[in-house]
Amino acid sequence: MTVGMTHSGKTTFATELEKVLQQDAVVIDQDNHAAFINAHYMKLRPSEGPNTLKFSITNTIVAYAVEHSHMHIILSNSNLHEPSRRNVLRYFQEKGFKRILVYFDLPFHLLEERVEKTQRKNKIFRNASSFSEVLDRQRDSKQDQPGLEEADYLFVIKDPRDFPVILGQIRDLCMDNERGEQ
């Protein structure tokens, strides 16, 4: 599971991890679900509070992947709300998954630079007009940093140059798991 503010590299990291794990992994990205809802089901989208429709779609896809595949599941979304994150991680634990959290704790000035230069479309927005607004909201809200007690492994990325090393460490953990090692 990736955790971090907008433009911290969660989707890029998840996509790279999927490549490293090859055919044995699938990325489940909530941004895709938000874009799908905004394109096809705007009338059903909650206007206030949590986006329960998006969460329902994500939960359905996760449950399907758990029950009907033997893949490593890479859940890519912000996951900044601790209780929600813990619920998902508890579900994975109950299903016998090794829980790995990757927390993107990049300097705020870097995130601001990325948001300023972004080419990403805003098709995922519900209550924001720009990624700058999303970033400001995330900065101003109470962020629930993940702790080691939440998962079996916690990796913290403070610099994008850490990606290759952490990708390799996670690959090794997944390969050990496939060989039945703990």
C-alpha positions in Angstrom: 0.0 0.0 0.0 1.3 3.4 -0.9 0.7 6.4 1.4 1.4 10.0 0.7 0.3 13.4 -0.5 -0.6 14.2 -4.1 2.3 14.1 -6.6 4.6 12.3 -4.1 5.2 9.4 -6.6 2.7 6.8 -5.4 1.4 5.8 -8.8 4.8 5.9 -10.4 6.2 3.7 -7.7 3.3 1.3 -7.8 3.7 1.0 -11.6 7.4 0.4 -11.3 6.8 -2.2 -8.6 4.2 -4.0 -10.8 6.9 -4.2 -13.5 9.5 -5.5 -11.0 7.1 -8.2 -9.9 6.1 -8.9 -13.5 3.0 -11.0 -14.1 2.5 -11.7 -10.4 1.2 -8.2 -9.4 -1.7 -5.9 -10.1 -1.9 -2.2 -9.3 -5.3 -1.1 -7.9 -5.3 2.7 -8.2 -8.2 4.8 -6.7 -7.5 7.6 -9.1 -8.8 5.4 -11.9 -11.9 4.7 -9.9 -12.5 8.4 -9.3 -12.1 9.2 -13.0 -14.5 6.4 -13.9 -17.1 7.7 -11.5 -16.7 11.2 -12.8 -17.0 10.1 -16.4 -20.0 7.8 -15.9 -21.7 8.1 -12.6 -21.6 11.8 -11.5 -25.2 11.6 -10.3 -24.3 8.9 -7.8 -21.2 10.5 -6.5 -21.5 11.9 -3.0 -21.2 15.7 -3.0 -20.0 15.9 0.6 -18.1 13.7 3.0 -16.1 10.6 2.1 -16.4 9.4 -1.5 -18.1 6.2 -0.4 -18.8 5.2 -4.0 -15.1 5.3 -4.9 -14.3 3.3 -1.8 -17.0 0.7 -2.7 -15.5 0.3 -6.2 -12.0 -0.1 -4.8 -13.1 -2.6 -2.1 -15.0 -4.6 -4.7 -11.9 -4.8 -7.0 -9.6 -5.6 -4.0 -11.9 -8.4 -2.8 -12.1 -9.8 -6.4 -8.3 -9.8 -6.7 -8.0 -11.4 -3.3 -10.5 -14.1 -4.0 -9.9 -14.8 -7.7 -6.2 -14.3 -8.2 -2.8 -15.2 -6.7 -1.3 -11.8 -7.4 0.5 -9.4 -5.2 -1.9 -6.5 -4.7 -0.4 -3.0 -4.9 -3.0 -0.5 -3.6 -2.1 2.9 -4.8 -4.0 5.9 -3.3 -3.2 8.5 -0.6 -4.4 6.4 2.4 -3.7 9.3 4.7 -6.7 8.6 6.9 -5.4 6.2 9.6 -8.6 4.4 10.5 -9.5 3.6 6.9 -5.9 2.5 6.2 -5.9 0.2 9.2 -9.2 -1.4 8.1 -7.7 -2.3 4.7 -4.5 -3.5 6.2 -6.5 -5.6 8.7 -8.4 -7.2 5.8 -5.2 -8.1 4.0 -3.8 -9.6 7.2 -7.0 -11.7 7.7 -6.6 -12.9 4.1 -3.0 -14.0 4.8 -1.2 -11.2 2.9 2.2 -9.8 3.9 1.4 -6.1 4.5 3.9 -3.7 3.2 3.4 0.1 3.6 5.4 2.6 1.5 5.1 6.1 2.9 6.1 9.0 0.7 7.4 11.7 3.0 8.9 14.0 0.4 9.7 17.7 1.2 6.7 19.9 0.7 8.6 22.3 -1.7 9.2 19.3 -4.0 5.5 18.5 -4.1 4.7 22.1 -4.8 7.1 22.1 -7.7 5.6 18.9 -9.1 2.1 20.2 -8.8 3.1 23.4 -10.6 4.6 21.5 -13.5 2.0 18.7 -13.7 0.4 17.5 -16.9 -2.1 15.3 -15.1 -5.7 15.8 -15.9 -8.1 16.8 -13.1 -10.6 14.1 -14.1 -10.4 12.6 -10.6 -11.5 15.7 -8.7 -14.7 15.9 -6.7 -14.3 18.9 -4.5 -11.2 20.6 -5.8 -10.4 22.7 -8.9 -6.6 22.0 -9.0 -3.9 19.8 -7.7 -2.5 22.8 -5.8 -5.8 23.0 -3.9 -5.6 19.3 -3.1 -2.0 19.7 -1.9 -2.9 22.7 0.3 -5.8 20.7 1.8 -3.6 17.8 2.5 -1.0 20.0 4.1 -3.6 21.8 6.3 -5.4 18.7 7.4 -4.2 16.4 10.1 -2.0 13.8 8.3 -1.9 10.4 9.9 1.7 9.2 9.3 1.8 5.4 9.2 3.5 3.5 11.9 5.4 0.3 11.9 2.7 -1.4 14.1 0.2 -1.0 11.1 2.0 -3.4 8.8 4.6 -6.1 8.6 7.0 -3.8 6.8 7.2 0.0 6.6 9.4 1.8 4.0 9.7 5.6 4.1 10.7 7.4 1.0 12.1 10.9 1.7 13.9 11.2 -1.7 12.7 9.9 -5.1 16.2 8.5 -5.6 15.3 5.9 -2.9 12.9 4.2 -5.4 15.2 1.6 -6.9 16.6 0.4 -3.5 13.1 0.1 -2.0 11.7 -1.6 -5.1 14.4 -4.2 -4.8 13.8 -4.8 -1.1 10.1 -5.2 -1.7 10.8 -7.6 -4.7 13.0 -9.6 -2.4 10.3 -9.8 0.3 7.7 -11.0 -2.3 10.1 -13.6 -3.7 10.9 -14.9 -0.1 7.1 -15.1 0.5 6.6 -17.1 -2.7 9.4 -19.6 -1.6 7.6 -19.9 1.7 10.2 -18.1 3.8 9.3 -15.7 6.6 
